[in-house]
Amino acid sequence: MHVAKLFDLTGKVAIVTGGSRGLGKEMSIGLGEAGAKVAITARREQWLMPACEEMESLNIDCLALKGDVTRQADVKQFVSETVAKWGRVDILINNAGISWGAPAEEMPLDKWDAVVATNLTGLFMCCQEVGKQMIGQGGGIIINTSSIAGLFGIDPQVMQAVGYHASKGGVISMTKQLAVEWARHNIRVNAIAPFFFRTRMATGVIEQAGEGLLRQIPMGRIGKEGEVKGVVVFLASDASSYITGQVICVDGGAAAW
C-alpha cells in the first residue's frame, strides 16, 4: 500500500470526547483532514457548536453531541446517535478530562472523586460502550489520552494534582489490558501521553511554573498547536496496523530524562 494511503481515513467514523476545544479539537480536525467523519462530544454547548461549525468550514463532516462521560446514559446516547447517523464507529478518541490542584495532604476527597470519575471511570464507560459496537462490526481503534503525569512524578513546584496523576496512570494500565483482551476482536487500543500544551486547563500551570517547567523538557519548550494531531492520525490509521497496547509520549523528550 502506498504510504499516503496508509494514513487515509476516508470513510471512517470517529468519536472524540472532549472534542470542542484544546487538544480534543485539534485531534478532531486532524481526523477530519485525513478524511474521517467526526462526532465531537462535550458537556458545554458554548464550545461544542462553534467547534463543529469551524470543522464544517474546513469541509469536515461533523456531528456535535452534548454529553457528559461520567453519565452512562449520556455515553450510550452519543454512541447511539453516531451509529444512527453513520452506521458504525471505527475510531474512538477518549480525550475528555479534568484536573484539580492541591497538595496531596490537602486534596479534597470530592475533587479526587470528580477527577477519577471523568478521567478513568468515564473513559472506561466510553471504551465499554464503543467496544461492544466495535466487536459487533468486526474491529476498530481506540486511542486514550493519558499524560506524562501518568508515567512519573512531577516537581511539586510545577504541579500538585495527585488525583490527576492517579487517573492518568490508570488510563495507561487500562489501555494495555484492553489491548490484550480485544486484540482477538481486531480492536487496537493505544494511548498518547502529552506533557504541557497551552490549553485552557494547562495555561495557569504553565504561567505559574515558568522556567521551572521548561527545565524539565529537553527540547526547552512546551508543545505547539498541531503537534498532537499527526500522532493521533498515525494511531488511527493503517500506518500503525501492528501497534497496540502502547503509550506514545508527546512531550519534547521529558520522559527520556
Stockholm file with secondary structure:
# STOCKHOLM 1.0

chainA/1-257         MHVAKLFDLTGKVAIVTGGSRGLGKEMSIGLGEAGAKVAITARREQWLMPACEEMESLNIDCLALKGDVTRQADVKQFVSETVAKWGRVDILINNAGISWGAPAEEMPLDKWDAVVATNLTGLFMCCQEVGKQMIGQGGGIIINTSSIAGLFGIDPQVMQAVGYHASKGGVISMTKQLAVEWARHNIRVNAIAPFFFRTRMATGVIEQAGEGLLRQIPMGRIGKEGEVKGVVVFLASDASSYITGQVICVDGGAAAW
#=GR chainA/1-257 SS CCHHHHTCCTTCEEEEETTTSHHHHHHHHHHHHTTCEEEEEESCHHHHHHHHHHHHHTTCCEEEEECCTTCHHHHHHHHHHHHHHHSCCCEEEECCCCCCCBCGGGCCHHHHHHHHIIIIIIHHHHHHHHHHHHHHHTCEEEEEECCGGGTSCCCTTTCCBHHHHHHHHHHHHHHHHHHHHHGGGTEEEEEEEECCBCCTTTHHHHHHHTHHHHTTCTTSSCBCTTTTHHHHHHHHSGGGTTCCSCEEEESTTGGGC
#=GC SS_cons         CCHHHHTCCTTCEEEEETTTSHHHHHHHHHHHHTTCEEEEEESCHHHHHHHHHHHHHTTCCEEEEECCTTCHHHHHHHHHHHHHHHSCCCEEEECCCCCCCBCGGGCCHHHHHHHHIIIIIIHHHHHHHHHHHHHHHTCEEEEEECCGGGTSCCCTTTCCBHHHHHHHHHHHHHHHHHHHHHGGGTEEEEEEEECCBCCTTTHHHHHHHTHHHHTTCTTSSCBCTTTTHHHHHHHHSGGGTTCCSCEEEESTTGGGC
//
